[in-house]
Amino acid sequence: MSKRNLIRLFLAFLLFSVHVQASDKISKETIASQGRKRTYYLFVPASTESKTDVPLVVLLHGSGRNGLSLVEKWKDLASEEGFIVVGPDASDSEGWRMPEDGPDFIHDLVESLRAKYPINPKRIYLFGHSAGAVFAINLSMMESEYFAATAIHAGSWREREEFALLNYAKRKTPLAIFVGDHDQYFSLSSVHTTEAALKEKGFTIEVTVMKGHDHWYYDLAPEINRNAWTFLKRYELNSEPKYEAYNFTGASEDVNAAVKEINALRAKFNENMRLFMTKEAELRMKSYEKASSADVAREQIKIAAETADAMRQIALRAVRTSKLKLQGNYSQYFSTLAESFNKRAEALEIMRERAALLLSDEPQTSVTTKMNDAAVKAERLNLEADELEQRAEKIRTGQKL
């Protein structure tokens, strides 16, 4: 190789090294995601330079702010503890929205950073304040196998459709909530309701009530951040991260298009359920005897898993439509439909687990008892879904509830 080429190679390497070099300054950078240029603020402390498995904390800002507002407050702690922080800007500074701001955008951002820095993929965390806190909880449910843990300040779920996101979690993402007892926007009641809902589903959740504190984060940021990091760093994924892709196509279409799409998905659901019940009849003919039922049980598991995913997609479509500026009672109609679809998805998950019992090592008597219990739970959820669909239809037609 000629001397000139060696020099070029050295310069190219040097430029690359400078590009990913750690520093003690916050940088403002951009990334192309979903055909749009997005801005984010990045801090890679010098203390991470010699490490090979650096944690990453994604910071989601509050309304009227930008990513810098949080990165500035986390900078010193990141230097001290040796982790990277990134604060993306929401597409609209007033709040975070799907699908514009995630999950895809956040995923694109994280993966671009992983390509440049020695980030430990099992230790990627979320922190959010206010509007960013709510979005962080939502992402924790939808991408439960991608983010290791989440901590938030001044946030909770408040709307019924938000609680339906519990059904999307494939892993119980640990969550910490820090809230003031004088918070003007997120009451202790809404925080404790969120806490109870997560606990009921088996999530690890810690709530810290800060006496005399209101919604304002910035004065107490050092204390809040340190406590949040103490919680976050206890957790990491048990396996490589898995990103769940969602289909948000058509989120801005009109009501008729949404109804058409939902009805098509419903038809597919009904087709799958007929197939599932055909397999159920086969199992009944075999008296649910484990040895002879294994192949049919595997088919049921596959059908139930695919159909549950489809129902969650329908629910997500309905939620997205309910957020549009709709006339009449259509927002409430689609929101109620989403609840019913999530109930059916939950019932299908129970039926999937029920079929899996036939592949277990448990005694036949124990399997039979558990299968009967599961069938009762699934039936109750389906009845609740029926009631919600009837309620939705009354809302649509303007009947009294």
Protein Blocks (a to p, Z undefined) as FASTA:
>chain_A
ZZklmmmmmmmmmmmmmmmpccfbdcdddddeehiacdddddddfklmmpcbdcdddddd
dehiafklmmmmmmmmmmmnopaddddddfblkbccdfklomklmmmmmmmmmmmpccdf
klcccddehjlmmmmmmmmmmmmmlbmbdcdehiadfbfklmmmmmmpmbdcdddddddf
kbfklcfklmmmmmmmmmmnopacdddddehiafblklmmmmmmmmmmmmmmmpccfbdc
ddddddfehklmcfklmmmmmmmmmmmmmmmmmmmmmmmmmmmmnoopaklmmmmmmmmm
mmmmmmmmmmmmmmmmmmmmmmpccehjllmmmmmmmmmmmmmmmmmmmmmmmmmmmmmc
bdfklmmmmmmmmmmmmmmmmmmmmmmmmmmmmmmnopaZZ
